[in-house]
Amino acid sequence: FKLYMQTKLSNPHYPPEIQAESSLINFTVTEEGLGDQLLTLVVSKERPDLSQKKVELIQQQNEFKIKLKELEKGLLERLKNLEGEFLEDIDLINNLENSQKFSLEIREKVQIAKVTEVKINEASEFYRPTANRGALIFFVMNELYKISSFYMYSLESFLDVIIRALKIVENEYIEKFRKENEALQATEKQEEFNEESSEPKEASEEAATEQPTKVSEVIKEPVRELTPKELKERIERIIDTLTFCSFNYVRRGLFERHKIIFSTFLCLRILERSKKLKSEEVSQFIQSRPYLNQINMPETVKGYLNETIWKECKSFEFIPDLSELCENLDQEHLHWRKWFLEEKVEDIDMPKKYKDISEFHRLMIIKAMRPDRVSSALKIFVSNALGSQFIENPRFNIHDVFPESAASTPMFFVLFPGVDPTKDVEEIGVINNKSIAAGTLINISMGQGQEERALNLLQECTQKGNWIFLQNVHLMESWLKSFERKLEEVIVNSHPDFRCFISSEAPPLPEMKIIPEAILQRCIKIANEAPSDLKANMLRAMGHFSQKNVDHSSKPS
């Protein structure tokens, strides 16, 4: 008798009696292991020829091993049942010779296969930076649960993001290739027209009977074999697209106050991994470890700095470029005081010696001396390092998000005061021929007595390909376990047109868990929080008007 138990919880806690009587095996993927998995995925999409060759080699080598085992087993069996003298059994001797010959052939093929495998691995390694970036992003995503219990993500859903990013790049290259091909065809037609205008009629008729092979006729699809320069450019494009697609996937499910945190941590991790930032400096910036030795503040700086700020500045002494910061604060106290009292210090140059320091060291000084301006300084830092798209928060548009959903991937709306996702769901439903009036969109506001009805309608919708919207599920915390199990059962053989929408309020405290972890990991999370400042309000208001609406406006521009 053997008993195997498995949990979906990322960080489970078992009672001591279970831990004492069982062997716990941690199957959590490591960043290095995930990098290898993603490399296989990327190569299978970008270079299916290499991926297929590798699979064939593995199968071939397995067949060789099986064949050698069979020969060895057969020989041992014949030797075991041998009667009489060994040298008198001619069939056995011939079998031995044939086996030896076949064994040598197999060993030669194995050596050739090993050389081929090395070449395939070398070609695959060109895509290693893409896989490493994907693994880095996933582990940054997985740390977000420390901020809020709502931020749960599964590897399965993240793989869909990677595949989507690869398709975007592939489509870009196909479109680029199509335009180049059209331009080439236009050039050929122009050349033919010029030749026909200059040549005699007889020569033109003879040329018409011939069918020369033209470049535009030969090229039918994008060439997979790229030059080293083109391959490098393509990999860089994949990395950029993968980074932004992953960021966008996470960002739309984050609360407004947490978006800058995610942008910053992602930026710092990328710069640290690319050796542009030192780990100890990043650690000091995040943790703000204080200076523990006794301090003596000069009288010149006491007028505008307090002891806490001075300790922060003293803690930078291990950084070569900032080792003399405190001395300079004393020597150039008039310039530093003027800078310190500025309203927006992130936009003002620092005094003399520290005018040309790196942007990250400048950020560290701002965090130490003017913590009230850190958010603005972080936005500038991230924008310069990764791009403005990692700072700007576009208006939520369900038409952009819906294509990412599937029958097995529900959409989870976080409820906020003044924001109702029902209108968005009904709007996208009309486009897809789903409506409440037709009975193809079921809208249930969860409450007492709705439990069985919701589960039955969920089953029905998965079979017929209808949509179901379960609102306010946070009110039915005890029922959510039943919903989780039912959802897992019905989506296995669900209709491809089926969609499930869920809405819930955020928990009052970040560590509180209302929604089961498996549901949060499976869903596309959307936190369409109401704007809190004038700029965000203006962007949201303008977002209601498409370019088509603007172009058809009768008002003068």
Buried (B, 14 or more C-beta within 10 A) or exposed (E): EEEEEEEEEEEEEEEEEEEEEEEEEEEEBEEEEBBEBBBBBBBBBBBEEBBEBBEEBEEBBEEBEEEBEEBEEEBEEBEEEEEEEEEEBEEBEEBBEEBEEEBEEBEEBBEEBEEBBEEBEEBBEBBBBBBBBBBBBBBBBBEBBEBBBBBBBBBEBBBBBBBBBBEBBBEEBEEEBEEEBEEBBEEBEEEEEEEEEEEEEEEBEEBEEEEEEEEBEEBEEBEEEBEEEEBEEBBEBBBBBBBBBBBBBBBBBBBBEBBBBBBBBBBBBBBBEEEEBEEEBBEBBEEBEEBEEEEEBBEBBEEBBEEEBBBBBBBBBEBEBBEBBBEBBEBBBEBBBEBBEEEEBBEEEBBEBBEEBEEBBBBBBBBBBBBEBBEBBBBBBBBEBBEEEBBEBEEBEBEEBBEBBBBBBBBBBBBBEEBEBBEBBBEBBEEEEBEBEEEBBBBBEBEEEBBEEBBEBBBEBBEEBBBBBBBBBBBBEEBBEBBBEBBBEBBEEBEEBBBBBBBBBBBEEBEEBBBBBBBBBBBBBBBBBEBEEEEBEEBBEEEEEEEEEEEEEEEEE
